[in-house]
Amino acid sequence: SIVVLLLALATVIIAVGGTIWLYRSQQAEIGWVNHTLRVENRLSVILSRVQAAESAQRGYMLTRQDPFLGPFDTFKADWPREIAQLRADVQDNADQAAAVDALGRMLGQRLTLLESGIELRRRGLPVDPNAFAPGLMAMATIHTHIAGMKAREEQLLRLRSVEANRLTTMVTASLAVSGALVIILGLLALRNARRRMVEAIAATRALADANDRLVSEAEQSTAM
């Protein structure tokens, strides 16, 4: 029975250790899922900002009123920082890191085109409608590029979500097994203690009976 108890205790220790390892792995996978969502959110913000800058340029070119340039000025000031943050988030993925560098170049080129149009309008010079074509092409390229980056992140998210769910299931199962083993260990210990108590009571009674017999035999010998 002692061997059984020791084996049960060792099994519980192994199960608890395995559960802790699985839990840490699960948390790491959940962290990667959050990481993927953060990258997708940054891409959406960047796309939204450049679209707002484009709309701001058009508004200014129609009205020549500086208040329209607010979103453009915000994008011009913030996009290098946003690209740097995005680059830091994807440094673990060589393909995405290269894509971020390419996106940075595209945004720089789009900004240059926006600035040239604004400068022409500010100086009161005529703007050829055909001059908008390069900007439209640049924006289409940015859209396609960001869509490709998001698609890669979606694929990573699916893989990481599957792994996180698998580890969650394993953690749940391990906790259930550990709990069952603890209960079994407790029952075995209780059974062993009860058996020992019964044996001790039986031994005490046997000892008392033997003592009674000895006393009886001694009394009989004295009477003779």
C-alpha positions in Angstrom: 0.0 0.0 0.0 2.9 2.4 0.7 4.2 1.7 -2.8 0.8 2.5 -4.2 0.6 5.8 -2.2 4.1 6.8 -3.3 3.2 6.1 -7.0 0.0 8.1 -6.6 1.9 11.0 -5.0 4.5 10.9 -7.8 1.7 10.9 -10.4 0.1 13.9 -8.8 3.4 15.8 -8.7 4.0 15.0 -12.4 0.4 16.0 -13.3 0.6 19.3 -11.4 4.0 20.1 -13.0 2.6 19.3 -16.4 -0.4 21.5 -15.8 1.8 24.4 -14.8 3.8 24.0 -18.0 0.7 23.8 -20.1 -0.7 26.8 -18.4 2.4 28.9 -19.2 2.4 27.7 -22.8 -1.3 28.6 -23.1 -0.6 32.1 -21.7 2.2 32.5 -24.2 0.0 31.4 -27.1 -2.7 33.8 -25.9 -0.1 36.5 -25.9 0.7 35.8 -29.5 -2.9 36.0 -30.4 -3.1 39.4 -28.8 0.1 40.3 -30.6 -1.5 39.5 -34.0 -4.6 41.5 -33.2 -2.4 44.4 -32.2 -0.6 44.3 -35.5 -3.9 44.2 -37.5 -5.1 47.2 -35.5 -2.0 49.2 -36.3 -2.4 48.4 -40.0 -6.0 49.6 -39.9 -5.0 52.8 -38.1 -2.3 53.6 -40.6 -4.6 53.0 -43.5 -7.3 55.2 -41.9 -4.8 58.0 -41.3 -3.5 58.0 -44.9 -7.0 58.0 -46.2 -7.9 60.9 -44.0 -4.8 62.8 -45.2 -5.8 62.2 -48.8 -9.3 63.5 -48.1 -7.8 66.5 -46.3 -5.6 67.3 -49.4 -8.7 67.2 -51.6 -10.6 69.5 -49.3 -7.8 72.0 -49.3 -7.4 71.9 -53.0 -11.1 72.7 -53.5 -11.2 75.5 -50.9 -7.6 76.6 -50.2 -8.6 76.8 -46.5 -5.9 75.6 -44.1 -8.3 74.0 -41.5 -8.9 71.2 -44.0 -5.3 70.2 -43.6 -5.6 69.1 -40.0 -5.7 65.3 -40.8 -2.9 65.7 -43.3 -0.7 67.5 -40.8 -1.5 64.8 -38.2 -0.5 62.0 -40.6 2.6 63.8 -41.7 3.7 64.1 -38.0 2.7 60.7 -36.8 3.3 58.1 -39.6 7.1 57.6 -38.9 6.3 56.8 -35.3 3.4 54.5 -36.3 5.7 52.6 -38.7 8.4 52.3 -36.1 5.8 50.8 -33.6 4.6 48.4 -36.3 8.1 47.4 -37.1 8.8 46.6 -33.5 5.7 44.5 -33.3 6.6 42.3 -36.3 10.4 42.0 -35.7 9.8 38.3 -35.0 8.6 37.7 -38.5 11.1 38.4 -41.3 8.4 38.6 -44.1 6.2 41.0 -42.2 9.2 43.1 -41.2 10.2 43.5 -44.8 6.6 44.4 -45.7 6.6 47.1 -43.0 9.8 48.6 -44.5 8.1 48.6 -48.0 5.0 50.1 -46.5 7.1 52.9 -45.0 8.5 53.7 -48.4 5.0 53.7 -49.9 3.7 56.1 -47.3 6.7 58.4 -47.8 6.0 58.5 -51.6 2.3 59.1 -51.0 3.1 61.9 -48.6 5.4 63.5 -51.2 2.6 63.4 -53.8 0.1 64.9 -51.4 2.5 67.7 -50.5 3.3 68.6 -54.1 -0.5 69.0 -54.8 -1.0 71.1 -51.7 2.0 73.3 -52.6 0.7 73.9 -56.1 -2.7 74.9 -54.8 -1.2 77.1 -52.1 0.8 79.0 -54.7 -2.3 79.5 -56.8 -1.0 77.4 -59.7 -3.3 75.4 -61.9 -3.5 71.7 -61.1 -3.7 69.3 -64.0 -6.4 66.6 -63.3 -4.0 64.0 -64.7 -1.7 64.9 -61.8 -4.0 62.9 -59.5 -3.3 59.6 -61.3 0.0 58.8 -59.6 -1.6 59.5 -56.2 -4.5 57.2 -57.0 -2.1 54.5 -58.1 0.0 54.9 -55.0 -3.1 54.7 -52.8 -4.2 51.5 -54.6 -0.8 50.0 -54.0 -1.0 50.9 -50.3 -4.4 49.3 -50.0 -3.2 46.1 -51.7 -0.1 46.0 -49.6 -1.9 46.4 -46.3 -4.5 43.8 -47.3 -1.7 41.3 -48.0 -0.1 42.1 -44.6 -3.5 41.6 -42.9 -4.0 38.3 -44.7 -0.7 37.0 -43.4 -1.6 38.1 -39.9 -5.0 36.4 -40.2 -3.3 33.2 -41.1 -1.1 33.5 -38.1 -4.1 34.3 -36.0 -5.9 31.2 -37.1 -2.9 29.0 -36.3 -2.2 30.6 -33.0 -5.9 30.5 -32.0 -6.0 26.7 -32.8 -2.9 26.2 -30.7 -4.3 28.3 -27.8 -7.5 26.4 -27.9 -5.7 23.1 -27.9 -3.6 24.1 -24.9 -6.7 25.4 -23.1 -8.3 22.0 -23.6 -5.1 20.2 -22.4 -4.9 22.5 -19.3 -8.6 21.8 -18.4 -8.0 18.0 -18.8 -4.8 18.1 -16.8 -6.6 20.0 -14.0 -9.4 17.4 -14.0 -6.8 14.6 -13.9 -4.9 16.3 -11.2 -8.1 16.8 -9.1 -9.1 13.1 -9.6 -5.6 11.9 -8.6 -5.7 14.1 -5.5 -9.1 12.6 -4.6 -7.8 9.1 -5.2 -4.7 9.8 -3.2 -6.8 11.0 -0.3 -9.1 8.0 -0.5 -6.1 5.6 -0.5 -4.6 7.4 2.4 -7.9 7.3 4.3 -8.3 3.6 3.5 -4.7 2.9 4.6 -5.2 4.8 7.8 -8.5 3.0 8.5 -6.9 -0.4 7.8 -4.0 0.4 10.2 -6.5 1.5 12.8 -8.5 -1.7 12.5 -5.2 -3.7 12.7 -4.2 -1.7 15.7 -7.5 -2.3 17.4 -7.4 -6.0 16.6 -3.8 -6.2 17.9 -4.9 -4.4 21.1 -7.7 -6.8 21.6 -5.5 -9.8 20.9 -3.0 -8.5 23.4 -5.7 -8.0 25.9 -7.1 -11.5 25.3 -3.6 -13.0 25.7 -3.1 -11.0 28.9 -6.4 -12.2 30.2 -5.4 -15.8 29.5 -2.1 -15.4 31.2 -3.8 -13.9 34.3 -6.3 -16.7 34.3 -3.6 -19.3 33.9 -1.6 -17.7 36.7 -4.6 -17.7 39.0 -5.3 -21.3 38.3 -1.7 -22.2 39.0 -1.8 -20.4 42.3 -5.1 -22.1 43.3 -3.5 -25.5 42.7 
